[in-house]
């Protein structure tokens, strides 16, 4: 199982490092938003499923307060007795509540009202914006960088290869030009190497954000 450290989990999910730490903790009267399934103590390590769930939480926070998100998750877990990993569920928000969505209807989790119709669902794997930041596609965070949980556990790789993005980025940081990367990795083009370096820069930027 691929283990994502908080920095990479934040980069792929759109959450900030502060949010990840805050979401691991239980609230005054509510449970934690998401506890990493690999390791919740140092070193903290997230799974691919955790990253998918985190993207869901980030998208929910675009139109719902953290208190409402916690309330919805508690309803899901305690009232509906849903115990699967959070990534297994489709959760959407419309500004007034959060819903557990099915293809044609959804259960209101935040207000605990009757089923309502949801007209449009958003794929959590696709790119989106959060607090002015562009959060990339989870499965293709850059044109030549891909994430496949079936390949080396989901570590971001150069597209069409088994070469991790960070190994290529490290070579560029050490002064190897993009045009010479193929001397080290014949299947990696200069363009792909630049994409790897760009994604590495994105991962390493720590952007402050709201809870």
ROLOVEX-818647 format. One line per field, with one value per residue (C-alpha): residue number from 1; residue in one letter; z, y, x. Coordinates in pm, 1 decimal. Example, Ala and Ser with C-alpha at 12.3 -4.5 7.8 and 13.67 -1.06 7.14 Angstrom:
! ROLOVEX-818647
pos: [1; 2]
code: [A; S]
up: [780.0; 714.0]
north: [-450.0; -106.0]
east: [1230.0; 1367.0]
***
This chain:
! ROLOVEX-818647
pos: [1; 2; 3; 4; 5; 6; 7; 8; 9; 10; 11; 12; 13; 14; 15; 16; 17; 18; 19; 20; 21; 22; 23; 24; 25; 26; 27; 28; 29; 30; 31; 32; 33; 34; 35; 36; 37; 38; 39; 40; 41; 42; 43; 44; 45; 46; 47; 48; 49; 50; 51; 52; 53; 54; 55; 56; 57; 58; 59; 60; 61; 62; 63; 64; 65; 66; 67; 68; 69; 70; 71; 72; 73; 74; 75; 76; 77; 78; 79; 80; 81; 82; 83; 84; 85; 86; 87; 88; 89; 90; 91; 92; 93; 94; 95; 96; 97; 98; 99; 100; 101; 102; 103; 104; 105; 106; 107; 108; 109; 110; 111; 112; 113; 114; 115; 116; 117; 118; 119; 120; 121; 122; 123; 124; 125; 126; 127; 128; 129; 130; 131; 132; 133; 134; 135; 136; 137; 138; 139; 140; 141; 142; 143; 144; 145; 146; 147; 148; 149; 150; 151; 152; 153; 154; 155; 156; 157; 158; 159; 160; 161; 162; 163; 164; 165; 166; 167; 168; 169; 170; 171; 172; 173; 174; 175; 176; 177; 178; 179; 180; 181; 182; 183; 184; 185; 186; 187; 188; 189; 190; 191; 192; 193; 194; 195; 196; 197; 198; 199; 200; 201; 202; 203; 204; 205; 206; 207; 208; 209; 210; 211]
code: [X; X; X; X; X; X; X; X; X; X; X; X; X; X; X; X; X; X; X; X; X; X; X; X; X; X; X; X; X; X; X; X; X; X; X; X; X; X; X; X; X; X; X; X; X; X; X; X; X; X; X; X; X; X; X; X; X; X; X; X; X; X; X; X; X; X; X; X; X; X; X; X; X; X; X; X; X; X; X; X; X; X; X; X; X; X; X; X; X; X; X; X; X; X; X; X; X; X; X; X; X; X; X; X; X; X; X; X; X; X; X; X; X; X; X; X; X; X; X; X; X; X; X; X; X; X; X; X; X; X; X; X; X; X; X; X; X; X; X; X; X; X; X; X; X; X; X; X; X; X; X; X; X; X; X; X; X; X; X; X; X; X; X; X; X; X; X; X; X; X; X; X; X; X; X; X; X; X; X; X; X; X; X; X; X; X; X; X; X; X; X; X; X; X; X; X; X; X; X; X; X; X; X; X; X; X; X; X; X; X; X]
up: [0.0; -98.1; 200.0; 136.0; 381.3; 483.9; 233.1; -65.4; 69.3; 101.0; -250.9; -408.7; -202.7; -193.4; 186.9; 377.6; 628.2; 905.0; 785.0; 780.2; 1139.2; 1246.7; 1067.8; 1243.3; 1577.0; 1720.8; 1783.9; 2114.3; 2048.3; 1709.8; 1578.0; 1361.2; 996.4; 877.6; 1064.0; 833.5; 789.9; 763.6; 1055.9; 1261.9; 1475.9; 1366.5; 1100.8; 986.3; 665.3; 442.9; 196.7; -157.6; -27.5; 236.0; -34.8; -227.1; 92.1; 168.6; -176.7; -94.8; 231.9; 60.1; -201.5; 71.1; 249.1; -60.4; 35.1; 391.3; 730.2; 907.6; 1175.6; 910.1; 757.0; 1097.1; 1161.6; 825.7; 883.8; 1230.0; 1081.6; 819.8; 1073.8; 1382.1; 1253.6; 919.7; 1056.3; 745.5; 834.6; 499.6; 424.4; 355.4; -2.4; -71.6; -49.0; -279.5; -65.2; -212.4; -76.7; -221.2; 16.8; 258.7; 349.1; 274.6; 112.7; 72.4; -297.9; -510.8; -888.9; -854.0; -496.7; -179.9; 196.8; 384.0; 638.3; 793.1; 856.1; 885.0; 663.9; 403.8; 82.0; -178.9; -545.2; -649.8; -1011.9; -1061.2; -899.9; -931.7; -983.4; -687.9; -895.0; -1141.7; -1100.4; -892.5; -723.1; -350.7; -194.4; -524.8; -569.3; -859.2; -722.5; -1000.5; -1119.2; -867.2; -1132.7; -1360.0; -1156.4; -1450.3; -1822.1; -1795.1; -1428.9; -1337.2; -1024.1; -1049.5; -720.0; -902.9; -1003.0; -720.5; -474.6; -625.3; -604.7; -876.7; -1178.1; -1513.9; -1756.1; -1928.0; -1701.8; -1351.4; -1276.3; -969.1; -1033.6; -737.8; -863.9; -1189.5; -1008.7; -784.1; -1086.3; -1218.1; -877.7; -885.9; -1209.9; -1471.3; -1764.4; -1879.8; -2215.4; -2040.2; -1822.2; -2086.9; -2011.4; -1669.7; -1762.1; -2137.1; -2126.6; -1975.2; -2216.6; -2141.8; -2134.7; -1886.7; -1671.0; -1656.9; -1558.8; -1279.5; -1152.9; -1170.7; -971.2; -715.3; -669.7; -620.1; -357.0; -165.8; -147.1; 189.1; 143.7; 452.6; 447.6; 643.1; 855.5]
north: [0.0; 339.7; 569.6; 942.1; 1176.4; 1483.9; 1710.6; 1490.3; 1416.2; 1790.9; 1857.9; 1591.8; 1666.5; 2046.6; 2055.1; 2251.2; 2090.6; 2277.9; 2135.5; 1781.0; 1815.0; 1973.5; 1714.0; 1428.9; 1557.5; 1514.3; 1827.4; 1923.7; 1705.6; 1551.3; 1289.9; 1349.5; 1431.2; 1174.9; 964.9; 828.8; 456.7; 376.4; 578.4; 853.7; 908.0; 1022.6; 956.9; 1034.1; 842.1; 853.5; 593.1; 657.0; 612.4; 876.9; 1120.9; 1062.0; 1122.6; 1436.1; 1576.0; 1520.1; 1711.9; 1998.8; 2025.5; 2019.4; 2304.4; 2520.7; 2557.5; 2426.5; 2508.1; 2261.9; 2221.1; 2118.7; 1874.7; 1716.0; 1695.3; 1528.4; 1273.9; 1193.0; 1138.9; 910.1; 705.3; 712.3; 745.4; 564.2; 315.2; 349.8; 211.4; 187.8; 413.9; 771.6; 745.3; 489.5; 751.8; 1033.1; 1342.1; 1673.9; 2014.8; 2273.1; 2563.9; 2467.8; 2109.9; 1807.2; 1496.4; 1131.3; 1101.7; 816.5; 842.7; 990.4; 1110.4; 1189.6; 1170.4; 1499.1; 1446.7; 1791.9; 1879.2; 1519.1; 1584.5; 1367.1; 1254.2; 1525.5; 1519.4; 1607.7; 1720.4; 1735.0; 1547.0; 1654.0; 1399.2; 1441.5; 1314.6; 1604.5; 1939.9; 2212.7; 2545.1; 2609.0; 2947.3; 3068.1; 2759.7; 2518.7; 2164.2; 1926.4; 1607.7; 1334.0; 1073.3; 1312.6; 1604.7; 1714.0; 1631.5; 1385.5; 1284.6; 1021.6; 849.3; 488.1; 306.5; -21.4; 93.0; 107.3; 177.4; 509.6; 712.8; 984.2; 853.8; 981.6; 892.8; 556.8; 460.4; 333.7; 627.4; 831.2; 1203.2; 1300.9; 1105.0; 1298.3; 1627.8; 1556.8; 1519.2; 1858.8; 2014.3; 1866.2; 2049.5; 1787.2; 1957.1; 1834.2; 1740.3; 1503.7; 1324.6; 1051.3; 958.2; 846.2; 740.4; 662.8; 660.2; 1010.1; 1303.2; 1654.0; 1776.6; 1506.2; 1595.2; 1958.2; 1846.6; 1636.2; 1934.9; 2157.9; 1908.2; 1871.9; 2250.3; 2241.2; 1966.3; 2160.0; 2486.4; 2520.2; 2743.8; 2873.2; 2816.4; 2819.5; 2537.6]
east: [0.0; 138.8; 194.4; 156.6; 326.1; 122.8; 298.4; 212.7; -137.6; -198.1; -71.6; -292.2; -603.1; -602.6; -599.2; -337.0; -101.4; -284.7; -615.3; -480.3; -362.3; -692.1; -904.6; -722.0; -849.5; -1197.0; -1402.5; -1562.4; -1865.5; -1782.6; -1544.7; -1240.7; -1299.4; -1046.9; -791.6; -517.0; -565.7; -193.4; -58.7; -219.0; 92.0; 435.7; 527.2; 170.7; 93.6; -215.1; -342.4; -465.7; -822.3; -749.4; -640.5; -964.2; -1163.5; -963.1; -1044.0; -1411.3; -1373.6; -1193.5; -1469.0; -1735.3; -1557.8; -1606.4; -1973.3; -2009.9; -1860.0; -1631.3; -1897.9; -2149.4; -1900.9; -1837.6; -2213.2; -2271.1; -1994.9; -2128.0; -2475.7; -2324.0; -2130.1; -2352.7; -2710.0; -2685.1; -2428.9; -2212.5; -1871.0; -1692.6; -1398.9; -1507.2; -1376.4; -1652.9; -1926.9; -2035.3; -2088.6; -2200.9; -2299.1; -2538.1; -2479.5; -2755.9; -2667.4; -2447.3; -2589.3; -2502.9; -2573.4; -2701.7; -2755.9; -3105.7; -3147.5; -2956.7; -2995.0; -2962.4; -2684.3; -2648.8; -3015.6; -3139.5; -3443.2; -3612.9; -3446.7; -3400.5; -3311.9; -2958.5; -2937.4; -2562.9; -2275.9; -1912.2; -1635.5; -1400.3; -1108.4; -1128.7; -945.3; -1109.0; -1031.8; -1003.2; -916.4; -774.5; -556.6; -585.3; -604.7; -497.0; -660.6; -582.7; -500.8; -309.3; -174.5; 39.8; 21.7; 310.0; 265.5; 7.2; -120.8; -236.4; -300.6; -227.4; 124.3; 378.6; 100.7; -3.4; 316.4; 302.2; 494.7; 611.0; 330.8; 381.8; 673.4; 743.0; 973.8; 869.2; 830.2; 1048.2; 1349.6; 1339.3; 1281.8; 1580.9; 1806.1; 1695.8; 1757.5; 2108.1; 2181.5; 2098.5; 1925.7; 1584.8; 1739.6; 1984.9; 1729.5; 1698.9; 2061.3; 1940.1; 1587.1; 1560.8; 1179.7; 1153.2; 1138.7; 1258.1; 897.7; 800.9; 1099.9; 989.5; 639.8; 789.0; 987.0; 680.3; 473.6; 754.5; 754.4; 377.0; 407.9; 670.2; 476.3; 308.3; 6.5; -178.7; -551.4; -872.1; -1001.7]
***
